[in-house]
Amino acid sequence: MGRHVVAGVDGSDSAALALDWAAADAGRRGLALRVVYVREPWAGEWVTSEGYDSLTVQVERLLER
């Protein structure tokens, strides 16, 4: 298993700042960055490809910021 820096994000401004810090830290240390998007599940929620695509778009937008 490779070494990497992990950053958990949830779409908040403070999480975006933490992601910036983690990305800079990973760069300084020459390590990969792993971003984990976290949110509370909704009652009765089922994972679907539609929901997955929506989350993927949200994470890509966050990374672009």
PyMOL commands that set and color helices and strands:
alter all, ss='L'
color gray80, all
select helices_A, chain A and resi 13-29+49-64
alter helices_A, ss='H'
color red, helices_A
select strands_A, chain A and resi 4-9+32-37
alter strands_A, ss='S'
color yellow, strands_A
deselect
rebuild
show_as cartoon
